[in-house]
Amino acid sequence: MSDKAMWGYVAGILDGEGTFTIGRSEYDNVKTGKYRHGQSYHNIGFRAVISVKNTDERLVKWLKSRFGGQYYAEEHPETTWKTSYRWHHCAENKEQFILAVLPYLILKKEQAKILLEFLRIEKWAKVPEERQGLYEKIVALNQRGKPVEANTQDSLKNEMRESVLIGDNESTPVVTQEV
């Protein structure tokens, strides 16, 4: 499989079965009683998450073998449901991974761009408002139900219509009149 075909395939998997998101966790040492230098503190952490969930283990094994990361099984409480498998991209090269799939994404392009912006913030930069803002944007896009502002069916139709209308600007139409 060529690189172009592979990245297109992976983008299709991510559009249909994947997630680009920002995980958020809060830690408060008052609850645990563990204090740093005798002081209480409240910490909020953010992390970039790229994952795929599918019921076919072969897919997540392929993703792990090709891109690293890890996968695990998730049993559903409903006993009649299949076991699902979740793959997480864990490597340090998440930015390169997003840049490789970005041209091929359709449904989750906005989420990927936000995650890319998040990854480009310096790791130790003290900009919690910026991280929180990106977190809120991506959560709104990933929310179930009616779409927020991107990925609407109408916008996809307009995008498709526009690309068809633009077409090949190089050629000139030939009009002939039959006598």
C-alpha positions in Angstrom: 0.0 0.0 0.0 1.4 3.4 -1.0 1.9 6.1 1.7 -0.9 8.2 0.2 -3.3 5.3 0.1 -2.4 4.3 3.7 -2.9 7.8 5.1 -6.2 8.1 3.2 -7.3 4.8 4.7 -6.3 5.8 8.2 -8.1 9.1 7.8 -11.2 7.2 6.8 -10.9 5.1 9.9 -10.5 8.2 12.1 -13.4 9.9 10.4 -15.7 7.0 11.1 -14.4 5.3 14.2 -11.9 7.7 15.7 -11.6 10.5 18.1 -9.5 13.6 18.2 -10.0 15.2 21.6 -8.3 16.9 24.6 -8.6 15.1 27.9 -8.9 17.2 31.0 -8.3 16.1 34.6 -8.4 17.9 37.9 -6.4 17.1 41.0 -6.9 18.6 44.4 -4.6 17.6 47.1 -6.9 18.8 49.9 -9.0 15.6 49.3 -6.0 13.4 49.7 -4.3 15.3 52.5 -0.9 15.2 50.6 0.6 18.7 50.6 3.5 20.0 48.6 5.7 22.2 50.9 2.8 22.4 53.4 0.5 24.1 50.9 -2.8 23.0 49.3 -3.1 23.3 45.5 -5.5 22.6 42.8 -4.1 21.4 39.5 -5.8 21.0 36.1 -4.1 18.9 33.4 -4.7 18.5 29.7 -3.6 15.9 27.3 -4.0 15.2 23.5 -5.9 12.1 22.7 -6.2 10.3 19.3 -8.0 7.0 19.5 -10.0 4.5 17.4 -12.7 2.2 18.8 -13.9 -0.8 16.8 -15.3 -4.3 17.3 -12.7 -6.0 15.0 -9.5 -6.6 16.8 -7.6 -6.9 13.6 -8.0 -3.2 12.9 -6.6 -2.0 16.2 -3.8 -4.6 16.0 -2.9 -3.2 12.6 -3.0 0.4 13.9 -0.7 -0.6 16.8 1.8 -2.4 14.6 1.9 0.5 12.1 1.8 3.5 14.4 2.6 2.2 17.9 0.5 3.1 20.8 -1.6 0.6 22.8 -5.0 -1.1 22.6 -7.2 -2.8 25.0 -10.6 -4.6 25.1 -13.7 -3.0 26.5 -16.5 -5.3 27.6 -19.9 -3.8 27.3 -22.3 -4.2 30.3 -25.0 -5.4 27.8 -24.0 -9.0 27.4 -25.4 -9.3 23.9 -23.0 -6.7 22.5 -19.6 -7.5 21.0 -16.4 -6.8 22.7 -14.9 -3.5 21.4 -11.3 -2.6 21.2 -9.8 0.9 21.7 -6.5 1.9 20.2 -4.7 5.0 21.6 -1.9 6.8 19.7 0.6 7.2 22.5 3.8 8.2 20.7 5.5 11.6 20.9 4.9 12.1 17.2 1.2 13.0 17.4 1.8 16.2 15.5 3.4 14.4 12.6 0.6 11.8 12.7 -2.1 14.6 12.5 -0.2 16.4 9.7 -0.1 13.2 7.7 -3.8 12.4 7.9 -5.1 16.0 7.9 -5.4 16.4 4.1 -7.5 13.3 3.9 -9.9 14.0 6.8 -13.4 15.1 6.0 -15.6 14.8 9.1 -13.0 15.4 11.8 -10.8 17.9 10.1 -11.7 20.8 12.6 -11.1 18.6 15.6 -7.7 17.6 14.2 -6.8 21.2 13.6 -7.7 22.2 17.1 -5.7 19.3 18.5 -2.7 20.3 16.3 -3.0 23.8 17.8 -3.1 22.3 21.3 0.0 20.2 20.6 2.0 23.3 19.4 1.6 25.0 22.8 4.9 24.6 24.6 4.6 21.8 27.1 5.6 23.9 30.1 3.9 27.1 29.0 1.7 28.5 31.7 -1.3 29.3 29.5 -4.2 27.5 31.2 -6.8 29.8 29.6 -5.6 29.0 26.1 -5.6 25.2 26.8 -9.1 25.5 28.4 -10.4 27.4 25.4 -9.1 24.8 22.9 -10.6 22.1 25.2 -14.0 23.8 25.1 -13.9 24.1 21.3 -13.1 20.5 20.7 -15.6 19.3 23.3 -18.3 21.3 21.5 -17.4 19.8 18.1 -17.3 16.3 19.5 -20.7 16.6 21.3 -23.3 14.2 20.3 -26.6 15.4 18.9 -27.0 18.3 16.5 -23.7 19.6 15.1 -22.3 22.8 16.6 -20.9 24.8 13.6 -18.7 22.4 11.6 -19.3 19.1 9.9 -22.9 19.8 9.0 -24.5 18.0 6.1 -25.3 21.4 4.4 -21.7 22.6 4.7 -20.5 19.3 3.2 -23.0 19.6 0.3 -21.9 23.2 -0.3 -18.2 22.2 -0.2 -18.9 19.4 -2.7 -21.0 21.7 -4.9 -18.3 24.4 -4.9 -15.5 21.9 -5.8 -17.6 20.6 -8.7 -18.3 24.1 -10.0 -14.7 25.1 -9.8 -13.6 22.0 -11.6 -10.9 22.3 -14.2 -10.1 26.0 -14.7 -7.5 25.1 -17.4 -9.9 23.9 -20.1 -12.1 26.2 -22.2 -15.6 25.2 -23.1 -16.2 24.5 -26.8 -19.6 25.4 -28.1 -20.6 24.3 -31.5 -23.7 25.1 -33.4 -25.2 22.5 -35.6 -26.7 23.6 -38.9 
